[in-house]
Amino acid sequence: MGTIVETGRRHTARVHVLVAPDSFGGTLSAVEAAAAIAGGWATAASADVVSALPLSDGGPGFVDVLAAALGGRREHLQVTGPLGWPSGAALLIDGDTAYVESAQACGLHLVSADDRNPAVATTYGVGELLHAALDAGARTVMVGLGGSATNDGGAGMLTALGLRLLDASGADLPLAVPALRRAHRADPANLDPRLAGVDLVAASDVDNPLLGPAGASAVYGPQKGAGPAEVALFDDCLAHYAAILARDVPGAALLANAPGAGAAGGLGYGVLVAGGRRVSGISTVLAVLRLAERVSLADLIITGEGSFDGQSLRGKVVSGVATAAHAAGKPCLVLAGQVKLAPGELVGTGVSAAYSVAESAGSVAAAMARPGEELAALAERIAAHGSGDGRWARPAG
């Protein structure tokens, strides 16, 4: 797909390559993907300068990529996982800022395909992470949203922070989406008062509202195992829950319609109800990691992700990297598990060419079975010989 242009320098066989991928679904972390691409490229082109800069837009890998760039201090915790059992998680503290990765507490990757059940998956562990950030004295708490197994509208998180959701008898509701339809009253009296004194930030590029055809249940529920009947049920439950919070929690009246409220199964809504605000996840990460500066020093940019599709060009890592490369006049390659965009759809995106690991490996199954090895092999082949169809050729020496 596409045609690679010159590297931006005088023709030379030595190229400075910046490798800046996202994670590859549930197969490779961003750190692992960057290492595989960089290693494969260096095998074929040992004279090249290859730099790795793993990235995240707020989803899985958010803490790892920021820790690699910022240093800081990690606090390792055990929190409640999406299905209730303990899950290891890490809080990153840098000065008076704490970074929380919601996927470490409620991520889809923590649940096997057979066990996925968004009806009972909870964000309670995210609330425990926020509580730990407050205990650490953070003045700013940034929550990376994405990759969740949940559809609870942040109800679990808010419960962990002290909000009570009560039924008509005054009993606390269980942590399950269908139970939200029985909510009679929300009591914010015990909501952690320290939330009022911090800058709580949701880092996400998902702009979906909480409810409706573009909401959390309809758009993301099926990815987590919800069928059509469950999607309708979940949306109804979240609508009732949001109406109760709008009535009983100060400041919550209009938040269900706010951009990003539907992120991470409605966890974005929960963060907003807790007094938070939303920022672009990828823009924030790229600013912290000084991507524009790194791109300006490179000749060729390589990014990637599990599936390169229409969503990739809407605020995801690939779009952020490609935009920075385009602004600097540098070519940008995408190496993805699967490529689902036609050549014409890359025009004006900043992506010079896209390559599929599944195509290179011979099948999706082969690519999934050996993700690191096949990604490295694809990078090695492109570095040495191009794609074989003119999409990449090393500048003449």
Sequence and secondary structure as in RCSB ss.txt:
>XXXX:A:sequence
MGTIVETGRRHTARVHVLVAPDSFGGTLSAVEAAAAIAGGWATAASADVVSALPLSDGGPGFVDVLAAALGGRRE
HLQVTGPLGWPSGAALLIDGDTAYVESAQACGLHLVSADDRNPAVATTYGVGELLHAALDAGARTVMVGLGGSAT
NDGGAGMLTALGLRLLDASGADLPLAVPALRRAHRADPANLDPRLAGVDLVAASDVDNPLLGPAGASAVYGPQKG
AGPAEVALFDDCLAHYAAILARDVPGAALLANAPGAGAAGGLGYGVLVAGGRRVSGISTVLAVLRLAERVSLADL
IITGEGSFDGQSLRGKVVSGVATAAHAAGKPCLVLAGQVKLAPGELVGTGVSAAYSVAESAGSVAAAMARPGEEL
AALAERIAAHGSGDGRWARPAG
>XXXX:A:secstr
       SSSS S  EEEE    BTTTB HHHHHHHHHHHHHHH TTSEEEE    SSSTTHHHHHHHHH  EEE
EEEEE TTSSEEEEEEEEETTEEEEETHHHHBGGGS GGG  TTT   HHHHHHHHHHHHTT SEEEEE  SBS 
 STTHHHHHHTT EEE TTS B  SSGGGGGG  EEE TTS GGGGGSEEEEE      SSSTTSHHHHHGGGGT
  HHHHHHHHHHHHHHHHHHHHHSTT TTGGGSTTTTHHHHHHHHHHHTT EEE HHHHHHHHTTHHHHHHT SE
EEEEEEEESGGGGTTSHHHHHHHHHHHTT  EEEEEEEE   GGGGTTSS  EEEEHHHHHTSHHHHHHSHHHHH
HHHHHHHHHH  SSSS      
